[in-house]
Amino acid sequence: MIGEAAGEKNDLVNLLASVPVPLFITDKRGAVIDGNDKGIQLMGVSSKEELFRDRKRLRLPIKHPCQSFESTLNRLDKKIIDVQVHITPIHLNGKDYFLACLTDITEQKKIAGQLREVSEVYQTVVENSLAAISIHQDGITRFVNRRYAEMLGFEDPSQCIGRPFWASIHPDDMPMVRERGLMREKQQVLPAQYTFREIKQDGTIVWVEIRATHATYQGKPAAVTNFIDITQRVNAEEEIRNLSRRLVRVREDERKKLAADLHDQMGQTLTVMRFDLENLFYHLSKLPEEGKRMYDRLMQNVELLADHLRKATFYMRGDILDQKMLIAVLNQLVEEFKGRHPEIEVNFQSLGFKRRLNPEIELTIYRIFQEALRNISKHARATKVEIMLTYSHPRVILTIRDNGRGFYFQSKEDRERILASGIGIISMKERVASFGGQMEVISAPGKGTMVRFDLPVC
């Protein structure tokens, strides 16, 4: 020992050397009298001789006995560090001293400061985010930002805390959201984002698009969910679909008008031509054989043209769906297609059609079916066609495959160019899109083409 405590055999003094933390003995003013090896290192020197070389500088920040506090320490190597100081009064050699235990907390305070900055930045980002953010544990809301509260019509985020996550979800969307939640808990693959409806406090409906991920919140597993209010976008898309449906109805009305005009005008003309030919044959009974053959050919062509006109106007009007069930009409289309193209094998199957659908949906399916067969006959060079039509509420799926020549998409732009190059394909896409459906085309050179239509049914 050095200084006034030197030579003492006091157990406390002997303990200094064995304790693995920085310890010092000071007088009541904080002047260091002795210290252990860890204390010497903390002061920035390597020996006790260096420690006591300048006693005037060797002073600890002593405030009051029996206390613990944070302070700064001016080390002998001129560095300043943050320390946690624990002071205990002791009695040595008939005098009162302090036993000071110092812990270097410089790095801890630095990390704490960084964490505080990160927390402040995080809080700023979360509270000012355009996205609504919520954290849920076991189906209960534990945290929301202000945007989330505003989205659902709450005055303050605290009103959302403790509510079940499902409380605001539209009943019709509840099964889907619950299924996705269970899939997430089981860490199964599910869409990165999806949409559903929430009900605000005032009863109005909000469409939201969400992204959710796993996280740890307050030491427990949680789900962090980001919500984007897409109500305006959904309403705009619905308005576009309504406009598209109105456009389709206008087209159908034009088809019916054109069919009626063709039937009334050309049909009458063909009827007159047939009567004139019959009269000609009656008055010219002595026509040579060549003339009779010409008459026969003319009459056959008139009859054939009249038959084509009758069928064309019938299918243009779409009135056939008022008289027959959808599947019966589609079977009739297939049979007529096979009659015109005996070289193409067509297999048509349907499932789930036990009742009539919305008339506009049936007409859309009918027109798509017509156009698909027309495209196959004109472009596919196929020898076999497989058609499957299934209805399972709330969707109708129409899949048409052929073994024709197919085609190749080199890029997304090339795909759009090819799909937009035919009026028939554009018409089919517009009809499907007008009901919020989707059209998918898969093709490859020499491997045929598959077209799939997915239509929601109201």
Secondary structure by P-SEA (a helix, b strand, c coil): cccccccccccccccccccccbbbbbccccccccccaaaaaaacccccccccccccccccccccccbbbbbbbbccccbbbbbbbbbbbbbcccbbbbbbbbbbaaaaaaaaaaaaaaaaaaaaaaaaccbbbbbbcccccccccaaaaaaaccccccccccccccccccccaaaaaaaaaaaaaacccccccccbbbbcccbbbbbbbbbbbbbbcccbbbbbbbbbbaaaaaaaaaaaaaaaaaaaaaaaaaaaaaaaaaaaaaaaaaaaaaaaaaaaaaaaccccaaaaaaaaaaaaaaaaaaaaaaaaaaaaaccccccccaaaaaaaaaaaaaaacccbbbbbbbccccccccaaaaaaaaaaaaaaaaaaaccccccbbbbbbbbcccbbbbbbbbcccccccccaaaaaaaaaccaaaaaaaaaaaaacbbbbbbbcccbbbbbbbbbbcc
